Amino acid sequence: MSFRSFIRHNFWLKLFSLMLATLIWFTVVYWRDNDFRLSQAFSSSPLTPRVFSRLPVSIMTRPGDGKAYRLIPAEVTVTVAGDEAVLTDLVKKDIRAYVDLSNVGHVDVASQLVKLHIPLAGVIPVKVVPPIVRIEEIVP
């Protein structure tokens, strides 16, 4: 099959697929760059933000990993949003900030993204400052 016949075979279907893929790509890039969240788009009431300062960051490692690590910084500031009634029940100890080292093999010095665990439904993490912490392995 020649290149010309390859292009002409189902030409309109190929052109439509290319246009649809381009439209989907631009939509995803737009939502990502504008920090768009579906819960904000379909929410009937405005979300109330709340800031929790100086949350300690813990480290999740593999079972049996006896290594010691130091986090720099060891605390983060977390901004969450949600319905005001739900946020009144949320206390600082409910939010868990952690870095996951269970997939990382050897760590001398590394940077990891801070992840959050919030047990209440309807609470959306908005911002973590700083979003990335530095991890150093403590060698005895």
C-alpha positions as CSV (number, residue, x, y, z in Angstrom):
1,M,0.0,0.0,0.0
2,S,1.5,3.3,-1.0
3,F,1.7,6.3,1.3
4,R,-0.9,8.2,-0.8
5,S,-3.5,5.4,-0.6
6,F,-2.8,5.1,3.1
7,I,-3.7,8.7,3.6
8,R,-6.7,8.7,1.4
9,H,-8.2,5.5,2.9
10,N,-10.8,6.7,5.5
11,F,-9.5,10.2,5.1
12,W,-12.6,11.9,6.8
13,L,-12.5,9.5,9.7
14,K,-8.8,10.2,10.3
15,L,-9.4,14.0,10.0
16,F,-12.3,13.8,12.5
17,S,-10.2,11.8,14.9
18,L,-7.3,14.2,14.7
19,M,-9.7,17.2,15.4
20,L,-11.3,15.5,18.3
21,A,-8.0,14.5,19.9
22,T,-6.8,18.1,19.5
23,L,-10.0,19.5,21.1
24,I,-9.6,17.0,24.1
25,W,-5.9,18.0,24.5
26,F,-6.7,21.7,24.6
27,T,-9.5,21.1,27.1
28,V,-7.2,19.2,29.5
29,V,-4.4,21.8,29.2
30,Y,-6.9,24.6,29.9
31,W,-8.3,22.9,33.0
32,R,-4.9,22.0,34.3
33,D,-3.5,25.5,33.8
34,N,-6.5,27.2,35.4
35,D,-6.6,24.8,38.4
36,F,-10.2,23.8,37.5
37,R,-11.9,21.4,39.8
38,L,-15.2,19.6,38.9
39,S,-16.4,20.1,42.5
40,Q,-16.1,23.8,42.1
41,A,-17.9,23.8,38.7
42,F,-21.0,21.9,39.9
43,S,-21.2,23.2,43.5
44,S,-24.4,25.0,44.4
45,S,-22.8,26.9,47.3
46,P,-19.5,28.6,47.5
47,L,-16.7,26.7,49.1
48,T,-15.2,28.2,52.3
49,P,-11.4,28.0,52.6
50,R,-9.6,27.2,55.8
51,V,-5.9,27.2,56.5
52,F,-4.0,24.8,58.8
53,S,-0.5,26.0,59.7
54,R,2.5,24.0,60.9
55,L,1.2,20.5,60.1
56,P,3.9,17.9,60.6
57,V,4.9,15.9,57.6
58,S,5.3,12.1,58.2
59,I,7.2,9.6,56.1
60,M,5.7,6.4,54.6
61,T,8.3,3.7,54.0
62,R,8.3,0.0,53.1
63,P,7.7,-2.4,56.0
64,G,11.0,-3.3,57.6
65,D,12.9,-0.2,56.3
66,G,15.0,0.7,59.3
67,K,16.5,3.8,57.8
68,A,16.1,7.2,59.4
69,Y,15.2,10.3,57.4
70,R,15.2,14.0,57.9
71,L,12.6,16.3,56.2
72,I,13.4,19.8,55.2
73,P,11.0,21.5,56.1
74,A,9.3,19.2,58.5
75,E,6.1,21.2,58.6
76,V,3.7,22.5,55.9
77,T,0.8,24.8,55.7
78,V,-2.4,23.3,54.1
79,T,-5.3,25.2,52.7
80,V,-8.5,23.2,52.3
81,A,-12.0,24.2,51.1
82,G,-15.4,22.8,51.6
83,D,-18.9,23.5,53.0
84,E,-18.7,25.6,56.2
85,A,-20.6,23.0,58.2
86,V,-18.1,20.3,57.3
87,L,-15.1,22.5,58.0
88,T,-16.2,23.2,61.5
89,D,-15.9,19.5,62.3
90,L,-12.4,19.4,60.8
91,V,-9.5,19.7,63.3
92,K,-5.8,19.9,62.7
93,K,-5.1,16.4,63.8
94,D,-7.5,15.0,61.1
95,I,-5.3,16.1,58.2
96,R,-2.3,13.9,57.6
97,A,0.5,15.3,55.4
98,Y,3.0,12.7,54.3
99,V,5.6,11.8,51.7
100,D,5.6,8.3,50.2
101,L,9.0,6.6,50.1
102,S,7.7,3.1,49.6
103,N,8.4,3.1,45.9
104,V,11.8,4.8,46.2
105,G,14.9,2.5,46.4
106,H,17.9,4.4,47.7
107,V,17.6,7.9,49.1
108,D,20.6,10.0,49.9
109,V,19.0,13.4,49.1
110,A,15.7,13.5,47.3
111,S,12.7,15.7,46.8
112,Q,9.2,14.4,47.2
113,L,5.7,15.8,46.7
114,V,3.7,16.2,49.9
115,K,0.5,14.2,49.8
116,L,-2.6,14.7,52.0
117,H,-5.1,12.4,53.7
118,I,-8.3,14.1,54.8
119,P,-10.9,11.6,56.2
120,L,-14.0,13.9,55.8
121,A,-15.9,13.8,52.5
122,G,-16.5,17.1,50.8
123,V,-13.2,18.6,51.9
124,I,-11.0,19.5,49.0
125,P,-7.2,20.2,49.4
126,V,-6.5,23.6,47.7
127,K,-2.8,24.3,48.4
128,V,0.2,22.8,50.3
129,V,3.0,25.2,51.1
130,P,5.7,24.1,50.3
131,P,4.4,21.4,47.9
132,I,7.7,19.6,47.8
133,V,10.0,18.7,50.7
134,R,13.6,17.6,50.7
135,I,14.5,14.2,52.2
136,E,17.9,13.4,53.5
137,E,18.9,9.9,54.8
138,I,20.5,10.1,58.2
139,V,23.6,7.9,58.2
140,P,24.7,6.7,61.7
